[in-house]
Amino acid sequence: MYFDLKELYAAARDGLAIFEYYFPEAAGKLSDPRYKFKIRPDEKTASAKLSYYQNLWRITDFGDQSAVNGLSPVDWVMHREGLQYYDALKFISEVILHRAPREGFRAAVRKAGYRFREMTAEDKPGEYRFTFRKTPLPEELKIIGRYVTPELLAEFNCRVVEQYEYCGHSDKMNRNVVHVFSATPDYPIYLFDYKTFKKLYRPMEVEKRYRFMYIGEKPKNYVFGLEQLLNTECEFNREDDDELDLVIAGDETTASNEDDTGADEPKKEKRIVKDLFRCSGETDALNLASLGFHVYWLNSESATMDAAQFADIDQYCENHYQIMDLDATGQREAERNALRHINLFNIALPEWIAARKDWRGNACKDLKDFINLSGKNKEETTYDFRVLKTNARRARFWSKTKDKQGKRSYNFSMENFYFFLRLNGFYKIAKSYVRKSDYMYIKLNGKVFRLIAPDRIKSEVKEFTKRWIERKKMMNILPLLDKINTSNQITEANMEGLPEIDINFRNATRNEEYLHFANGMSMKITPDAIRMVRQDDVPNYILGELQMGNKIISHILPHSNIRVLDKPPIEVAPTPEYRALLERRDNAPTIDARETINTELAGFPEIDRYTVTIHDNDFFFVRFLRDMSRLHWRKELERGESLTEDERKEEQLVLANLLFVYGYLCSEYKDPARAWAVFTMDYKISEVGISSGRSGKSVKTWATRYVRPTFCVGGRTLNDADKFKFIYDGYTEFHNNIEIDDFSEFGLFDYFYTEITGFRKINPKNYSAFDLEYKHSGKMSISTNFELKNTDPSTIARILYEVASDYYHEKTDKNDYLETRKPDDKFGKKLYDDFTPDEWLKFYNLIAHCIQLPMRFYKINPPMGNIVRRELRREMQAGIGKTDDFFKWANTYFQPRPANATDIAPAMEGWFNSYIVKEYAYKNFVENLSSKQRNDFRINRFKEHMAAWCRYYGYTFNPPEKFTDHQNERIMKYINAESKSMECLYIATPGADGTPAPLTVAPGDLPY
């Protein structure tokens, strides 16, 4: 029933021979990755080809990728022949590799024969009748195990069933009939008869959950194999017992009256066998018994025994062992049993068996697999098992001895101590987040782990071990505790012998995020649902604690009163029109249709895309966010005017953007298609170089610190390249965000270019530099009172803008505010610091909804009008210095064209919708600059500044129809006063020459 897949593929030249069998006409060409061939007879153009991936040839049909996409050779045979895994391997071995005629190949039919008959007077509803085979066939024995005999089956009350009848209802015929099931060569049936109940076993049942069926009432806590154990001849000579060193510690859950650390009286009176083995099930037990060992098993590997039941079984043996499966369930239960019963020896099955597959195609995992695969014969198999037995570990790591004077002392077994520590979650990890070490230690508690620095592991282990012993309520533990206190075996150097582990703590995917809480529960967030799950059910591990200097990093949020509310405090949804467009795109029948709809989406006004509904206006954090979005508060509060519909939509869009940014920064998953840095700025337009501030941007940003580990960097000094050298000192892959607060006006944003879209280089002080790949490098948010200097397309592509209104502000003698407004003053308490448990509940429900937004929408931008204007103001500053001189000059110099004036403006002022001599305008501007500014600012920059000023107000600079030199895009006019042709500029205002309407200009920003 076992095939060595590695050997099979080697014989098939990594699977190429298998594909050559199906496509003989292409033999010699298939290994060419450019060669295409036909799979489907109806296809006109060949669309299939092979590729070599992970040491195997694989097939893809580009005409039908839903069915054939990167299939391995075995998967291809299963697909092409309609075979189960084992039969596909058998087909490859017999037909393809050994050239047997395919007509002679027979696939197994893995189901019982079935017929029915009418009930007679002797048939009773619910009754079973069995017909047994007198002598099991060799193949029926082999199904159970390699060395199983008819006598062994009989000893364990197991018989081979030829057929069985069941009197019961037939849904098809709507009456009681006698159902008759018969075994076949492909579908043997066995029955374990325990007198008061029976267990039907069908090992080749395709649906694993239907392999077993109980008939009758099984007693609670039944121990299978106990009857056979009690009938075993005693292996001990009672007269020699006193000569044996049999001081064995009792079960940790069993009280002891002996003046000792839990050691009961030596087991003598009831001992029957030297070694007794708990197996995970029937077939494991029968296979081990076939080697001559004594076995028992419970109803399942997850079934537990209390102290009394364990002690009752334990008394019959000198050494008590367990052998559990290699899968997660088996290992979890083995560890629980080992800690529950500390004298229980634990046999570890070798990992190599998992590389082999059973007939279902699953990795081998149990004792039956080991016995069937290990050794050439029974003698070798028995020896291999004895090797495993000899190296068994147990949780009791200490032993006692007596010297000639009767004085007791304790010895430690370090291997058992390592096993004890591993059972309690202690491991070594080949990563370091502290100085002077290339490894750390880890303490697992379920799915939560804590990282421990090497110089702390000794004290951590000693303290844990002492507390663990104290909890066991063993008598006279002081000598053992003294041994632990003074032991020279529990050292930092010896702890390096702990087993190494490599854990995955990445739980986020494109459509799945988690928030973890201190009550052992996590919020599971998907695009359409938020629900609470146990942390044991989270896919991977969760960081509980990592101490970095005086800071602690944790992915566990310190709140327990968390549940999912019916509605989040604020909710963002698409408008009906936008939703319909999104649904059309998602249901587009072709790529071309999807592309067309994407074009529509790109042109759909941002202001009309979303609705924002506030469900909890009493929550002051909601009120704060609403205030942050009030772009037109002065119109409402100071002028007493109602907002227009577009103004309300604009404020809703700001609020939607604020929440989207929370969702983006609080999502652990990093989407390569959305590699952005959040850039938070004031929406209000200030004079270039003038910082407004005090708008609440930082307070709003702080919320992410209460959700994800955040690495904070001061931004004021980041205008010097030297300041970036150790900027990430202390940053780890466990951080989620890098928060740069108060970014300098002349900050070197270009430094972050490659880090936003690629790897992040970490250069700690006095420690080796290393790179974090993009998906593990965290996200970045930058808050500033200034606009970006550089707004080229490469920069804009890396930005997710966020804006804040100036609702919160500081009144000074340099502004026109009527008052100072702060969140603390308005609400009478501090954001975050003064949250009640109920408000934290609302906060995390809001954050969970925010995390859904990037799953639902690609990007929610704020209103971009003032952002564009601020960046244009910055463009007009280039080459002049830290002043707004060009903007102020242009607002004065350019004027409406007087009535009946000529179409060429004079030197002292520039007219709209007229020709402006570039040289005149340039000289007029620079005459008020300092000599240094005049040297730095050249005339070739002047046109760029003019173009930016025109875009700022929505004017058209140099309309193409005015060009006289189209090749160089220039306007040349003959100027009489100069008696020569000179380059001119032209500013077309709205309504003139068909130019577009301007952008909305904030009051006070008009040039005249």
N, C-alpha and C positions, 0 to 999 in steps of 0.2 A: 504493500500500500504506500510505499515511499519511493519517490524519484529524487535523484540528486540533480536539481535543475542546473547547477553550475556545470556538472559533467555533461548533461544533455546539450546545453548550449555550446560547450566546447566542441562536442562531436558535430554540431551543426554549424561550425565556423561562425559563432556569435549570432546564429539564427539565419545567416544568409542562405544556407542550404534549404531551409524550410521555405523561404520565399521562392527559391529556384524551383522547388517541387511544384509550386502553383503557377509559376510563370516561366516554363522551360524555354519558351521562345526568346526570353530576355536574358538568359543565362550569359554571364560575362559582361552584361551592361548594368545590371541592377546596382552594383556598387558605385556607379557613377551618380553623384547626387544631382546631376542635371538631367539624368535620363528619366523620362516619364513613360508610363505604360497604362494599359486599360485594365480596370477591375470589373466594371459593369458592362455587359454586352451591348447595352443600348446607347452608350456614350459615343459621341462622334469624335471627340478629341481626347487623347490620353491625358489623364489628370492626376494619376497616382505616382508616387515616387518613394524611394527608401531614403532614410537618413540614419546616420550612426550616432547614437546618443547613449551615454553611460554604459559603454562597452557592449551595446546591443544594436542590431539593425532593427529599425522600426518602420512601419508603413503608414502613410497618410494619403487619403483620397481627397484632394482639394475640391472635387466635385460633390463630395458628401462627407464633410468633416464631422457632422453630427454622429455618424456611425463609425468612421475609420479616421482616427486622428492620433497619430503617434503610437499605434498599437504595437506592443511587443510581439515577438513570434508566437508565444503561447496564446496571448490574447487574440491574435489574428486567427489561429487555428480554432479557438473557441467560437469566434465570430463566424468564420467561414463554414465550419462543420456543424455548428450548433451543439457543441459538446461542453460538458462540465470540465472543470480544471483537470481532475485526475485522468479522465478519458482523453483529453487533449494531449496530455503528456504521453499517455499510452499510444495514441495515434502517431505522435511524432516518433516515438521509439520504434514501434513495430512497422508502420507503413512507410514513413518518410525516410528514416535512417537505415532501417534493415530491409527495406524494399519488399515487405510482405504485400500481397495483393489487398487493395482496400476493400474488395468485396468480402474478404474473410474477416474484416474487422467488425467487432460487435461492441457497441457502446453499452455501458451498464444501464439497466433500468432500475432505478433506486426507489422502488415502491413495492408494497406487498401485493400479492395476488388478492383479488376480491371477488366474491360472489355473495348471494344471499339465498336464504330459503325461508319458507313460511314456518311460523311457529307451530309447535305441536303441544300436546298436553304436558309433556315433560319439560318444556322450556319455560323458564320463569324470567320475567323482565328484570334486567340488571345483572343477570347471571353470566359468568364466564365459564367456558369449557376449553381445556387445552389438550392437544395431542402432541406428544413429545417424541423426539428421535431417540432411539434406544442407545445408539453410540454416535457422538458428535463426529462429523466429517472433519478431516484435517483443515480444510479451508475455513470451517466454522470455528475451530480452535484458534487459527491464526488471526482471525478478525479480532478476537479478544486479546491475544498476546502471543509473542514469539515462542515462549516455552510453556505455555499453558497446556495442561493434559486433561483428559476426561475425568481422572480421579480428583484433580484440583477443583474442577467445576462442581463435581458432586460434593466435595468437602464444604464448599461455600454455598451449597443449596442452589446452584445454578444449573438449569437444564435448557437444552436447545429445543425450541418450539417448531413443530412442523406446520401447525395451524392452530388458530384459536377462534372460538365463536363467542359472540356477544349478543345477547338478546336485548334489543332496544329499539327505539323509535327511528323510523326512516322519514326524513323530511320530504324526500322525493315521492314516496308512496303514501305518506301521511298515515302510517300505521306501524305497529310493532312487527319487526321481522328479526330473523337471526342473521347477523352479519358474520361472514366467514372470511377471515384473513389468513393467507398462507404465506409462508416464507419462500424465498427464491434464492438462487445462488448469489444474486446481487443484493439481496435484502434479507439477511438472516435475522431471526428473532430469538431472544433469550428471556428466560423468566427466573428471577430470584425469588424463591419461595421461603418466606419467614413464618409460615404457619398461620399466624393471625393476620398477616397481610402479605401482599406480593408486589413485586416491582418488575414491570415489563420493560425490556431494554431492546431498542432498535437502533444499533450503532450507525447504520448507513442511511438513516432518515436525513433527507436534504435539509429540512427545517430543524435546526438543532434543538429548539424548544420542545419538539415532539419526540425526542429520543427516549425519554423516560415517562412511564405512567404508573402511578400507584393504584393498586386494586385492594380495597379494604381500608381499614383505618390504621395508619402507622402510629405506634405509641410515641408520645412526646420524648424528645432527647434520646432516641433509639441509637445504640452503638452497634454498628454493623461489624461483624468479626469477633465480637466479645465471646460468643458461644464457642467458636473454634479455639480461641485463646484458652478458655477455661477447660477445654478438653485436651489441651496439650500436656504432654508428660513434662514434669518439672525438670528443669535443666541444672538444678543446684543440689549439692550434697549438703544437707542441713548441718551436719557435724562440722563442716569446714567453714561455716559462716563467720565464726569469731576471728578467723585468720584473715578475713577480707577487710580491706580499707573501704568501708561503704558509707562514710559520712557524707550524706547528700543533703543539700539544702532543701527545705520544704518549699512548696508553692508560695509565691509572694503574697497571695491573698489568703493563705491559711495561717491562722494564729498558732503560735507555738508557746508552750509552757517551759521549754528548756531555757536555761540561763545562757542563751547563745544568740547569735545573730540569725535567727530563723531556721536553724538546723533541727529537723525532727529526728526521732530515733531512726537508726538505719532500718531500711526495708528488708525484713527477713521472713517473717512468718508467712506472708501470702505470695512471695515471689514465685513466679512460674518460669519466666524466661529472662534471659540476660538483656536482650534488645527487643524493643517494641516500637513499631513505626505507625504513626498516623499518616494515612494517605488522603488524597483529595477526593477519591471516589472509587467505585467498584473496579474499574479496569486497571487503574493504577495499583490498587491493592492486590488484585489477582496476579498482575505481572510481577510484583515484588515477592508475593508468596511463591510464585513459580521458581524463584531463585532460592527458596528455602528460608525466607525471613517471616517473622510474625507480624501481622498487620491488623489494623482496624480502620474504620472510617465513619464519618458522620454523614448526615443527609446531604451536606454540601460543604465546600471548603470554607464558606462564610459562617457555617454553624459554629456556635461557641459552647464551651462547657464552663459551668461555674466551678468554684474551687472544690466543692465536695465531689462533683462528678469526676473532675480531673484526678483528684486524689484517689478515688475508687479505682480508676483504671491504672494510675501510676503505681499503685501498690503491687501490681502483678509483675513488674519488670524492674531490672536494675538500672537500665538506661532507656530513657524515653525520647523518641525522635519524632520530628514532623518533616514531611516533604510536600511542599506546595508548588503549584504551577508557577511558571515564569511570567505569566501575564500580570497586569496591574492588580487585578483582584486577588490573585493568588499571593503575590508579594505583600499586599496590604494586610491580608488576613494572617500570613505567616508572621509578620512583624507584631501584630496585635497579640497573637498567641504567645510569641516569645517573651513579650513584656508581661503578659498576664501570668505566665507560668515560667518562672525564671530558670528552672532546672531543665526545661525542655531543650533538647539538642535540635539544632536546625540544619538540615541538609540542603545545600544549595545545588540545584541542577546546573550543569554547565551551559554557558550562553551559546555554545556552538550549535546546540540542537535547534535554536530559533532560526538558524540559516537554512534549515530544511523545511519543506512544506508537507502538510498532510494531504489527504485525498481531496479535501475541500479547497486547497490552495492557501490555507492559513499556516502561519508560522508554527512549527512544533513547539510545545511548551511544557509537557507534563512528563511524569515518570514513565508512563507507558511508552512514550516516544523515545526516551533515553534508553530503555531496555531493548526496544526494537532496533535501535540504531547503533548502539555501542557494543563493540566486541564481535569477533567472528563466530564465537560459539558461546554456550552457556557458561563455561568456565571463565572465559575472558570477560563476559558481561558481568558475572558475579564479582570478579576482581575489580572491575571498573567501579561498580557500585560501592564496594568496600572502601575504595579510595575516597569516594565522596563522604561515606559514613565516618571514616577516620578523621576527616577534616571538618566535621560539623562543629558549629559554635553554639554557645548559649549565653543568655543575658547575665547569668551569675558569673561574674568575672573573678571572684575571690574563692579561695579554698583555705581550709584550716589544717594545721598539722600539730602534732604533740611531740615534744622532745622526751628524752628518757625520764626526766623528772615530772612529766605530765603537764608542762607549761605549753599553753596554746599560742600559736602565732598564725599570721595570715600571709598568704602569697597571692599575688596578682598574676593573672594570665593576660598579657597585653593584647593578644589576639581576641580573647573574649571581651576585653575592655573596649577594644575598637568596635567589636560587634555590638556591645551594649550602647556605645555612643552613637553608632549608626542607627540603631533602632530608635534612639531618641532624637534623631535628626541632625547629628553633627557630621559634617563632611569638610573636606578641603576643596577649594575652588582655585583654579589656575588663573586668577585675575586679581589685580590689586588696585585698591583705591586709596591706599595710604602710602606713606613714604618708606623707602628702604625695604621693600619686599616685592616679590613677584607673585605672591599668592596670598590668599586669605582663607578664613574658615567661615563656615556657614551653619546656621542652626535652623532646621526646618520644623515648622509646626503646622502640619497639614499642608496647605498650599502657600502659607506665609513663611518667608524666610528672613533671617537676620544675619547680617555680615559682621564678622568679628575679626579684628586686627590680630596678627600673630602674637604680638606682645601681651594680648589679653586672653588668649585661649586657655592658658594654664589655669588662671584664676576662675574663668568661666566654667571650665570643666569640673574643677574641684567643687565649686559652689553648687553646681547643678547635681553632681553625683551625691553629695552629702544631703541635699534637700530631698532627692529621690529616695534615698535609704530611709530618711526620717519619716517619709510618708508611708512606708510599708508596714509600720507598726510592728517591727521585729523586736524581740527581746534583746536587751543588753547590746545595744549597737555601738556603745562608746569605744570598745576596742577596734572595731572596724573603722569608725570615723577617725580615730587616732592614726590608724594605718594610712588612711587617705591623706590626712594632714601632713604626715611626715614622709610620705612615699617619694622616693627619688625616681620612680617610674613615670609619674604624671608630670612631665616636663614639657616645655615648649618644643624641644627637639623631638621628643617621642610622639608628640601630637601630629608631627608630619606624616606619621604612619596611618592617619585616618584615610579612608577611601576618598578618592577624588570624584567630584561630580561636576557636570556641566549642565546648568539649568537654563531653561527658557523662561524669561519673565515678560515676554511680549504677548499680550492678550488682545491687542487692538488689530483690527483689520479694516478694510475699506467700509464695511457695513456693520461693524460690531465694535463697541467700546464699553469700558467698564469704569465705574466709580466704586472704590472699595471702602468699607466702613468698619469701625472698631467692634461692631457686634457680630462679626463673622459673616456678614451679608454684603452683597455687591449689587449695584444697579447695572443691569445689562441693557445697553442702549443700542437699538437698531433703527433703521430709517422710519419704521412704522410703529414701534412699540418700545416701552420702557417697563421693565419688571425687575423684581428683586430675586436674586438667586443666591444659593449658598456658595461661599468661597471655595469649598471643595469641588464645586461643579464648574468653576472657572477653568478655561482650557489649560492655562499654564500658571507658573508661580507668581507670587506677589511680594514685592519688597516690603518687609515690615520695618526694618531699621538698618541704616548705615550711618555710623557716626564719623563725620568729617571735621576734625578739630572740635570746636564747640557747637557745631551744627549737626542736626540729625535729619537725614533724608528718609522719607517714608512715602510709600504709595497707599498707605492706610490712612483714611481721614478720621480724625479723632471724634467721631460722632456716632451715636447709637440709635437715636430716636429718628430713624429714617425709614420712610415708606414711600410708595408712589402715590402722588395725589391724582385726583380725577382729572384736573387741569393744571397746567403750569401757571405761575403768576402772570406771565406774558406769553402770548402765542403768536408766532409768525406763520402765515400761510400764503400760498399764491392766490392772486386774484382769479376769479373764474376764467377770464380771458387768457391769462398767462398759464393757468393750470391746463386749459384745453390745448394750448400750444405744446406744452410739455408732454401731454399724453399722446398727441399726434406724433411727436418726435419718437417717443419710446415705442410706439406701435407702427413706425414707418416700415413698409414692406421691403424696401430696398435701401442700399447705401445712398444712392442718388437722391431718393426721396428724403432720407434723413438729413442729407447735406442741405437740401433746399429749405427744410424746416429750421435747421440750425441758422441759416441766413436770416430767416424771419425772426428767430429768437434774438439774434444779435441786434436787430433793428427795433426790437420791442422796447419802448421807453422804460428805463429803470424805475421811474417814479410811479409807473402803473403796474408794477409786477407783484407787489406784496400788500397784504393787509396785516395790521398789527392790532391784536386785541388784548387789552389789559383785563385780566380776570381778578386781580387782587390789588386794588389801588390803596389798600390799607398798609401794605408792606412797604416800609419806608425805603428799602432798596429799589423797589419798583419806581417809587416816586423820584428817587435820585436819578435813575436811568432816564426816566421821562424828562426830567429837567435838563439832562445832558443833551437831549435831542431837540430842545426848544430853540430853534434858530431864530424865530420871529417873536421872542418873548417881549421885546421892547414895544413892538407894535401892539401886542395884546395888553401888557401890564402898564406901560407908560403912556401910550397914546390912546388906549381904550378902544382900539379898532378890532374888528373881527378878521380872522385870517381867511384868505381865499381858499378854495378847494385845493389848488395846486400847492399852496403853502402848507396846508395840513398834510397833504401827501408827502411833501418834502420832509417834514418832521417825522412822519412815520417811517420814511426810508432811512433817516438817520438812526432811529431806534432799531430798525431791523438790522442795519449795519453793525451797530454796537453789539447786538446779540450774536450775530454771525461771527464777529471777531472773537467773542468769548468761546463760541463753539469750535472755531478753528484752533485757538490756542489751547483749549482744554481737551482736544482730541489727541490721543497718543499717536495715532496712525499718521505717517507722513506720506502724502500722495505725491509722487514725482511730477505729476501734471499740475500740481498746485504748490510749487516751491516759492513761497512768498515770505517776506518779512512784513509784519504789521507796522504801519507807519501812522502814528496817532498825532494829530495836529489840531490846532484851533481852526474853526471854520471862519472866524472873524478875520477880515483883512486888516492887518496892521502895517504901519510903515516898515519897509525893509530894514532889518537890523534891530527893530524894536520888539522886545518880548512882552507879550500880554501876560500869559500865565494865570495861575490861581483859578483855572476853570474846572478843576476836578478831574483832569485827565489821569493823573497818577492814582488818585483814589479809585477811579473806575478800574484801572489796570490791576490794582492790588488784588482784585477778586480772584484772579487766576492763581495767586499764591496759595489760596485756600482750597485749591482743587488739585493742582499738580506741582511737583517740586520745581522751584524757579530759581535760577541763578541770576543775581542782580549785579549790574555794572553801572557805575556812574558815567553819564555821557558827556559831562562838561569838558573833560580833558581829551576827548577822542578826536582832537584836531591836530594831533602830533603822532606820526607813525611810530615813534618809540613807545607810546602809551599802549600799543596793541600787543607788545611782545609777550606779556604774561596776562593778557586780558582774561584768559580762561583758567587761570590757576584755581584749582578746586572744582572744576566742572567735571561731571561724570556722565556716563550714558544713562544714569538713573534720573537725571534732570530732564524735565519736559520742555522747559522754556528758558530762554535767555532774555531778560528784561533790561533794556538800556533806557534809563530814565534821564530826561532833560538833556537830550542830544544837542551838542554844540551847534551854533549857527554855521560854523565852518567844519563840522565833523566830517571825517573821511569815510563817507558811506561806501566808496568803492572798495574798501578793505573787505567788506562783507560779501562782495559779489559771488565769488566761487563758493563761499560757505552757505549761502542761501540755497543754491541749487546743487551743491555737491558735498564733498566731505568737509569736516571741520577739523582743523589742526589744533590740537590741545598741547600747549607748551607750559607745563607747570614749573614753578620755580624749583631749582635744585632737583629736578626729576626728569626722566627721559620723556621726550615729546612723543605723541602718538596721534593717530588719525581716527576719527569716528566717521564711519560711512554715513551717507545721507539719511538713511532711514532710522539711524540711531543717534543722530547728532542734535536733536531738539529743534524747536522753532524759536524764532526771534521776534520780539516786539520792541519798537522804538517809539518813545514819546518825546515830543519836542515842541518848542514854541516858535520854531522856524520852519521854513519850507526847504525842500531839497535844492541844492545848488545845481545838480545835474539831473535833467529830466529827459534824457534820451530814451529811445525805445527799450534798450537793454535794461535800464534802471526801472522804468515803469512796469516792465514784465515781471520784476521781482517784488513788486509792492502790492500789499493789500491795504488800501487807505482806510483810515478811521478818523472821523471828525467829532469834535465836541463843540457845543454851543458855548457862548460866554455867559450863560445864565448865572453861573457862579463866577464871581469876579471880585477884585479888590479896587475900591475907590481910591484914587490918588489925585494929586494936583495936575497930573499929566494926562488924565482922561476925563471923559464927560459922564462917567457913571454917577448916579444919584445916591448910591449906597454901596456898602460891602455886603456880599452875600456868600455865606459858607454853608456846606451841608450840616456841620455840627450845630450851627446856630438855628438852622431851619428845623431840624428834627429833634433837637434836644438830646441827642445821643450820637455816638460814633458808629459809623459803618463798620461792620465786621466785629469790632471789639465788643460792642454792646448787643450783638445778636442774641436773642433768646433761643432755646432749643427748637421752638416752633418756627422761628425765623430761619434757623439753619436748615430745617426741613424744607421750607419754601425755597431757600437759596439753592439747594442742591437739585430740587426738582426743576428750577429754572435753568440751571447749568445743564442738566440732562437734556432738556428741550433744545438748548443752544447747540449742544453736541450733535443733535439730529440735523441741524440746518445744513452743515457742509455735506451731509449724506444726501440731502434732498436737492440742494441748489449748488451750482458750481461756484458762484461768487456773488455776494451782495455788496455792491459798491455804495458809498454814500453819495449824496448830491455832489457832483464834481465841479460845479461852476466856480466857487470861490477857491477850490484847490487849484484849478487851472490858473485862475487869476494870480494867486500867490506865487505860483511857479513862474508865471510870466514876469511878475515884478522882480523875481530873483534873476531871471534872464536879463532884464534891463539893467541889473546891477553889475553884470560881468564886466571886468576890465576897468571899473571905475573905483572900486573900493567898497567899504561897508556903508554906503549911503544910497539914498533913493533919488539921487540928483537927476537922472535921466527922466524918470517918471514925472517928477515935479516940473521939470523944464518942459516936457512934452505937453503936459496938461495946460501950460500957459501959452506956449508958442503956437500950437495949432488952434485955429479959430475958424468959425464959419466964414465962408466966402461972402464978401459984401455984395449987395445987389449991384448989377451993372458993372461989376469989376472985370478986369481982364482974366484970362484963364491961366496966367502965370503969376504966382504969388510973389510978393516983394521979399527982400532979404530979411527985413525985421520981423516977419511973422509968416507962418505957413497956413495956407487956406485949404480946407477940405474941398474935394471935388475940383481941384486945380493942380497945375504942375508946380512942384516945389523944387527949386534948384538944390540938389543935394549938398553942394559945397557951401551955399549960403546957410542952410540949416545946420550943417556941421559946425561951421565957424561960430554961429550964434550960440550953440550949445557949449562948445569947449572954452569960450572966452570967460566963463564963470568958474572953470575948473582950476585947480592948483596946477603948478608947472609939472609936478610928478604925475598927476592924473592925465594931463595933456600928452605927456610922453608915453604913458601906458595905453591910452585909448586911441586907437588908430581909426581912420575913416572907414576901413573895410568892415569894422564892427558896427558902424553906425546904422547900416541897413538892417542888420539883424535885430538891433534894439528897436528900430522903427516898426519892423514886422511884429515883434512881440507886443509893442504898445497897441498896435492896431487889433491884434487878436484879443487883447485884454478887453477892448471895448466893442468888439464885434464888427470892426471896420474892415474893408478890403484894401490890402496894401498892394500897390502896383498891379491893377487888374491886367490880365494878359492882353486884352484888346488894346491896351495903351502902349504895348511894346512897339518900339521902332527897330530894336535889335533883338529879334526873337532868339537867335542863337545864344546870346549871353543874357537874355531876359532883362534888357535894359530899356529905359525910356530916354531917348536923346532928343533935345529941343535946341533950336537956335535962339540964343539969348542976345537980344539987340545990344543991351548995355555992355556986354562983354565981347560982342562981335565974333562969337564963336558958338559952336555946338557944345552943350553941356548936359551931363546926366541929371535927370530930374526924377522926383518921387511923386507918387500920386496916392491920395487917401480917399477912397470912395466910401461915403457914408450911406446908411440905409435909405432906400428910396431913390437913390441916384444911380443911374446906369444899371438898374436891375440887381443891385447888390443885395445880399441876404440881410435879414433882420439881425440886430445885435443881440449879444447875450444880455440877460438881465443884469443891470448894474446896481450895486448897492447905493443907497442914498449917501451923498457926500463924496462919491467917487467920480461924478461927472466932471469932464475936463473944462466945462464952461457953463 
